[in-house]
């Protein structure tokens, strides 16, 4: 079953970004409680909450702004900006030593997600191949699941053998590669999109 270029690159990008964050997800709480001054289990919870709060604050305004311009260039800019912020997050953990640093990283991560989610869903939805909608959404879901399972299983082993910094660098490299894959959709994005278009349209491969 043939999948067009935009869907393929978005799915591959999603795979690597999720693999990057999943590789250190199992050890993040341990890192915070052992390596961060004043870090506790409560700190882990507060950091996770900040991610979601910033995502909520940013996501709706970004989506409203993107919807005002009926083309995909602004979607692309938002997608790449957010992906860049997200890709920086694993590397920021290398410099974190205080709880304040963690909260700042969490805020940046949540902001990045807020800029990525609206354009990602919009572009993905518009470029779905006709009669393959369920398959292509499932393809992305499966890629995330595989990336999460494999990276999480490997991440704990890598951290045990090589330390926290190695795992954060590895995760960052995966995230950067995943974000870079999204650059490949630029030649396929649409200058104009009819207002209210929700149905999939033919796309060049």
Helices and strands as residue ranges (DSSP letters): H 5-35, H 41-68, H 73-92, G 93-95, H 99-126, H 133-162, H 164-182, G 183-188
